[in-house]
Amino acid sequence: MGRLPFAVAPCYHGSMRVLIISDIHANLTALEAVLSSAPEHDAIWCLGDLVGYGPDPNECIQRISRLPDHLCLIGNHDQAALGLIPLSRFNQDAGAVVAWTQSVLTEESRAYLSTLPGKISIEKFTLAHGSPNQPIWEYILDPVTADRNFEALETDYALVGHSHLPLIFHQPFEDSFAMMRPILWEEPMRLSPRMILNPGSVGQPR
């Protein structure tokens, strides 16, 4: 993989509102729509895959990199664009887009992507593109996979992307099995003692 994708982020003090986004996939139109319609927030956490699939890799990287108070992770498509993952790991269509992305990335874009970690710990939160156990590649789509990640999770909450699906898994009680929790859109959510949350995808929702 070429580098260890782990980092510890600085602490945040006091209450704050954080906009959590993931899987932009070089879709500048979608990114601008999300940023313009998002409620007021103090910081932005992006869970990776700025590039891949869409036509605007450099523009999306520039937009994210210039946001104030932002944290960003590296995803599997970002690593592939840097040549850290072989194209054979992707299906034919995705691999073709990766190859094109490699050909158009500017040096500034490459430099930014190369600084991004795959996993960050921030107080009670672990941020990973795929999963806390396998930050780049693992999908958390079912309670069994969520249980494995809860066992190794060193914080109360995990924020993940990668699957492009908005999902919530939680442990309603300490040491209980993971359960999938329904999403009630636009309603405040009471946090369980431990949760794994996926915001879905900005650029290619499923």
C-alpha positions, 0 to 999 in steps of 0.5 A: 500500500506504500504508506501507513494510513493512520493518524491522530487528529487534534482535539476539539474543545466544546460543542461543535457542529460537524458536516460529515461527507464521503465518496465525492468521486470527482462530482463537483456539481454534487459536491457544490450542491451538498455544501450549499444546502448543508446546515450551518457547521463548524467543521467538515470531515470527509471520509475519502474517495475524492476521485473516481467515476466523475469528471472533476477530480482536480476541481473536487480536490481543490474545493475540499483542500481549500475548505476551512476547518476540514479533515479528509481521509484517503480512499481506495480510489484516491490511493489508486489514482496515486498508483498505490493500488493496482488497477486489477483490484477494480472492475473494468469500468472503474479501472478505466476511470482510475487510469484516466484520473492518473493521467489528468491529476495535477501535481498539486492534487497528487501532493494533497492526496498523498498527505491524507491518512486512511484512519483518524482518531478524534476524541470519541470518534474513529474515522475510516474510509472503509472500516476501523479494521480495514480502513481502505477496503472493507465494507460494513454492510451487515451486523456480523461485519459491524460486530467484528469492528465493534470488537476492535473499536477503541472509541465509542463511535466510528464514521465510515464511507466506501459503500455509498449507502447511508447506514447505522449500526449500533450496540444498544447496550454494552457488549450487546450484538450489533443491530442495524438502526433505521434512519429517520431523515431530518430528525435529531437522533439520540446516540447509542453507547456505541455506533458505526455511521455511514453518511452515504455518498456525495457523488455516486449515491446508491 
